[in-house]
């Protein structure tokens, strides 16, 4: 998917999304509103690990001038997207962001259709089953079914996983058209120069696994002693949705993932795909 800038050259949407702040400074595109981009990038600075931020910290994270950040945070407070703590210069996300998030989730009808299949799979595997899609160089959870046996692995909707080391991310990359996949490989390489040779080997193996077996694995790669298998679903409306089943290695070893959980997960995704196509 491309757009045209003033000179008529094509600019890939993914290029803008992966590095929007740099795009603000280098691209002369009348369809790109830089002030909106700055505001949204400031909102993206807040996360579960960065819940409370001041203008100086935001300026450092975004590489934007502090006066610019101050004006934008003040505007976002007025609009209900940020909240300023009393007697401080610190901000946190406000309910306006939550309203947008839940509106986005309600648009993904596949969540409802997939739920009973995910519950059945989770009950069989005695492990969490999740559904995710790509957000830049991460996978973001759209739905998750937990089990009592994996209380220590509870990850809520909205949690993210790195695309290069998680089974979900590898399955997403493997399901892409080759040109898009190579573009993202280059983006991953730029952010992981030192470890790229190892990452590249794992990603290339994941592509082969998907072609040969229909699933991708992460055996202690995302987190030590955590194993996972993932299967993508390509949908004309929702794009690539990925489903995974993962747990501590003492519950799901590699052999069980390959011989039992992986094939069953493929069957689950095929059933979900058929349900989506019939609705």
CORVEN-V770154 format. One record per residue. N is the residue number from 1. PHI is phi in degrees with one decimal (NA if undefined). NEAR is the number of other ideal C-beta (glycine too) atoms within 8 Angstrom. Layout:
{{N;PHI;NEAR} {N;PHI;NEAR}}
//
This chain:
{{1;NA;4} {2;-130.2;7} {3;-130.5;9} {4;-105.9;7} {5;-92.7;10} {6;-62.3;6} {7;-83.3;5} {8;89.7;5} {9;-80.1;6} {10;-80.0;6} {11;-128.9;12} {12;-71.0;9} {13;-55.4;9} {14;-64.4;10} {15;-62.1;9} {16;-66.3;12} {17;-67.5;7} {18;-75.3;9} {19;-146.3;7} {20;-66.9;11} {21;-65.9;12} {22;-62.6;7} {23;-61.8;12} {24;-57.1;11} {25;-84.3;6} {26;-110.4;5} {27;-104.7;10} {28;-101.9;6} {29;-123.0;9} {30;-64.8;5} {31;-87.2;4} {32;-106.3;10} {33;-95.3;5} {34;-63.6;7} {35;-64.6;7} {36;-66.2;7} {37;-59.3;13} {38;-62.0;14} {39;-62.5;11} {40;-69.9;9} {41;-66.4;12} {42;-64.9;14} {43;-62.0;12} {44;-70.2;6} {45;-67.3;12} {46;-85.2;10} {47;-154.3;6} {48;-63.6;5} {49;-94.9;4} {50;-129.3;10} {51;-79.5;9} {52;-128.7;7} {53;-135.6;12} {54;-103.4;9} {55;-59.9;10} {56;-64.3;7} {57;-66.6;10} {58;-65.4;15} {59;-60.4;13} {60;-67.2;7} {61;-70.2;9} {62;-101.2;12} {63;62.3;6} {64;-101.9;12} {65;-61.7;6} {66;-58.5;9} {67;-60.0;6} {68;-63.3;10} {69;-60.3;14} {70;-61.4;9} {71;-65.9;8} {72;-70.6;12} {73;-62.8;14} {74;-62.0;8} {75;-64.9;9} {76;-66.3;13} {77;-64.9;13} {78;-60.8;6} {79;-88.3;7} {80;86.6;7} {81;-96.4;10} {82;-127.0;11} {83;-124.3;8} {84;-95.3;10} {85;-68.3;9} {86;-56.2;4} {87;61.2;3} {88;-138.3;7} {89;-110.4;5} {90;-102.1;9} {91;-125.6;14} {92;-142.2;11} {93;-63.5;10} {94;-108.1;11} {95;-67.6;6} {96;-59.7;9} {97;-68.7;10} {98;-61.3;9} {99;-60.7;8} {100;-64.6;8} {101;-62.6;9} {102;-72.0;8} {103;-65.3;8} {104;-64.6;8} {105;-62.2;10} {106;-66.2;6} {107;-78.6;6} {108;-95.7;9} {109;-63.5;7} {110;-60.4;13} {111;-59.9;11} {112;-67.6;6} {113;-66.0;10} {114;-82.7;13} {115;-52.0;10} {116;-63.4;6} {117;-68.5;11} {118;-66.5;15} {119;-62.6;10} {120;-63.2;9} {121;-66.3;14} {122;-64.1;15} {123;-64.9;8} {124;-65.8;7} {125;-80.1;12} {126;54.0;10} {127;-153.0;14} {128;-63.7;15} {129;-125.1;14} {130;-128.8;14} {131;-126.1;14} {132;-145.3;15} {133;-140.1;12} {134;-82.0;12} {135;-130.9;7} {136;58.6;6} {137;-106.5;10} {138;-131.4;11} {139;-107.4;16} {140;-116.5;11} {141;-68.1;15} {142;-101.6;11} {143;-160.9;11} {144;-155.0;12} {145;-113.4;12} {146;-99.5;9} {147;-128.3;10} {148;-67.0;5} {149;-77.6;8} {150;-127.4;14} {151;-60.2;6} {152;-77.4;5} {153;-109.8;11} {154;-67.4;8} {155;-126.2;8} {156;-78.4;7} {157;-56.6;8} {158;97.6;7} {159;-64.8;10} {160;-121.8;9} {161;-130.6;13} {162;-66.0;11} {163;-67.9;16} {164;-85.6;13} {165;-111.6;11} {166;-94.0;16} {167;-60.3;15} {168;-60.8;15} {169;-64.0;16} {170;-64.9;18} {171;-66.3;17} {172;-63.9;16} {173;-63.3;15} {174;-65.7;14} {175;-84.9;10} {176;-75.9;10} {177;-66.1;5} {178;-58.7;6} {179;-63.3;6} {180;-67.1;9} {181;-62.3;12} {182;-66.4;8} {183;-61.5;10} {184;-71.6;13} {185;-57.2;11} {186;-62.6;8} {187;-67.0;11} {188;-64.3;14} {189;-60.0;11} {190;-61.6;7} {191;-94.7;7} {192;-140.2;10} {193;-57.2;7} {194;-66.4;4} {195;-101.6;7} {196;-60.1;10} {197;-54.5;6} {198;-68.4;7} {199;-60.6;13} {200;-61.6;10} {201;-60.0;8} {202;-66.1;12} {203;-69.1;13} {204;-64.9;8} {205;-66.6;8} {206;-63.7;14} {207;-63.9;11} {208;-64.8;8} {209;-61.1;12} {210;-65.1;15} {211;-65.7;6} {212;-85.5;6} {213;-120.3;7} {214;90.8;7} {215;-143.3;14} {216;-128.0;13} {217;-118.9;16} {218;-136.3;16} {219;-107.0;8} {220;70.0;10} {221;-84.1;7} {222;-75.0;11} {223;-141.6;5} {224;-58.4;4} {225;67.0;7} {226;-122.6;13} {227;-114.4;15} {228;-154.3;16} {229;-128.9;17} {230;-140.0;18} {231;-133.7;16} {232;-87.5;14} {233;-128.4;13} {234;-99.4;6} {235;-126.2;11} {236;-63.9;2} {237;-93.1;4} {238;-93.9;7} {239;76.5;8} {240;-92.8;12} {241;-105.3;13} {242;-123.9;17} {243;-116.5;18} {244;-134.5;16} {245;-135.5;17} {246;-147.5;14} {247;-167.9;16} {248;-54.9;11} {249;-62.0;11} {250;-72.1;5} {251;-95.4;9} {252;-130.2;14} {253;-85.6;8} {254;-61.3;8} {255;-62.0;6} {256;-68.1;9} {257;-62.5;16} {258;-72.2;10} {259;-93.7;7} {260;-124.8;8} {261;-71.6;12} {262;-57.8;15} {263;-58.9;8} {264;-69.5;11} {265;-66.9;16} {266;-60.0;11} {267;-61.4;8} {268;-60.7;14} {269;-64.6;12} {270;-62.3;8} {271;-66.6;9} {272;-64.4;14} {273;-59.6;10} {274;-63.2;8} {275;-64.4;11} {276;-63.8;11} {277;-70.5;6} {278;-92.2;5} {279;-117.2;6}}
//
